């Protein structure tokens, strides 16, 4: 995949052309000189890692203080640095051993990374969450950047103003069409206003202001940052769409060779079907809090590998994130870890979570750790209107109780208090299911299976009570929890004689949509692909809800660094 | 439609359509999402977009997508979605004389 000289030459010519052209109205940047004259005088970071200096320094020349061109003026997430290193290998021809690349990525991620407060808004990107993220701080910048890629790529970086300008210049050099597509007003060559700003100039100004190189957050965090002391046993809990809640243990063991590298052993059990899973894994923690791991299900084949992206909260008492797999990282589970200390009770979950008003003899299981034996019924407090009639079992990891709910109990979530431990919104009381809702409301799948991976979509149906105002879809609605619905697909009529539902794929009774194969379909008019728009419809106790599902084309280019070769 | 009488084949098809297509496209149902889906914060502002058309659906996409691959590749129009000629994959379609029949020969590219 190394670039040919002719192509590199073409790119450099384009770069030169753009640089001179960029001096026109609205650009405000000077022609590129080397080394560039820095107008933003924010001091860069001194780079001390010999491998970075040796392998990167030929092009990124260090100054007398040890600040390297470009490198010293950036901060990024681990994924951001990894993508940069891969680009250097693919386009500039830098030959790096994988072990050297890992050392360089770790050093730069640690020394020029993000503080927890800075990384938190961009978590969705590293955790590969398919949410409808909107960047609201500047709509024009959002429009310019996300035309091609996620804003997660942008908000997980910090740069000097000169570096934001160089980033834009690099985009224009590599992808000259961006001028016409989004970077320049009215498209390439048609801008005539002397003072009008181009979208890229607006974006540079905003990004330089919103995401500068030096911040108080980074100064504060880098002063206290160290390898986290997370070895030990943790209470593992979470939910997996389509499979429900699970709880268990995660044991973290520090590696013998590095304080920020760990091995893991997880055992957890799904509440609904009782399936028990054991996983062994390895992880690296970047910047003192960014957990990046991989684990395999014990006894299963290699494709059981899940990637683990988690956020270690400062204080090292809780960790949360997402473990995922799939051709497009679409299968995943939300994971929470709570540190366990000997003898200290912890509550992770209550199952079933929903309690119908007026019910009696309802068996509930409280799942946690270090829970005391021989608890009396009045020691377990589920809140107003919920009474524990009998404790069936208590001790160790669980407490089983029979509860009674007053017929007039107020609808709403209840916090649980037991043996000095508590859990917010542990259960929810409701008198009636008023409606169900399908999530995600806008699903996305991609055809595949022949030449490219399929992207599946997992839907869930959740029951709601309309809350005190009695109106659906308002802020006081009470989420009762997931329900076992019946699933089918219906046509979303976007054209006359729309027949997408016959071709796009199928949904099973667990809400999982499997798309059809990629490639032209000779049985469709115009040899169209098996793509289309359909409704995913859930039916539960006579109630129906639906979500729009787009079944669309594959991606032919994958930027996620963990997807390619090591 | 009450005052119009179908006189040709297409009009008969419209009459036979059970759904009011125009109303559906106008967002008649409160459950119908408004605007395009933005997975991972990325959207599709071009017309058509890669994953969706400008209305947020797939009906307006170039179809089949294989017919359009050479143009996407050569013009570098979809830098985040399709390997581009300039940078990462100059030979991407080298084994693919006619994309619509040879599309199985093209590779997934990891830049």
Interface residues (C-beta under 8 A of the other chain):
Chain A: X1 X3 X4 X7 X10 X11 X14 X86 X87 X90 X91 X124 X125 X128 X129 X130 X131 X132 X133 X134 X135 X143 X146 X147 X148 X149 X150 X151 X152 X174 X175 X176 X177 X178 X181 X182 X441 X442 X444 X450 X451 X452 X453 X473 X491 X492 X493 X494 X495 X496 X497 X498 X500 X519 X520 X521 X526 X527 X528 X529 X531 X532 X533 X545 X546 X548 X550 X551 X552 X553 X555 X556 X557 X558 X559 X563 X564 X565
Chain B: X10 X13 X14 X17 X19 X21 X24 X25 X30 X31 X32 X33 X37 X38 X39 X40 X41 X42 X43 X44 X45 X46 X50 X51 X52 X55 X56 X57 X58 X59 X61 X63 X64 X65 X66 X67 X69 X75 X76 X77 X78 X79 X80 X81 X82 X83 X84 X86 X87 X88 X89 X90 X100 X103 X104 X106 X108 X109 X110 X111
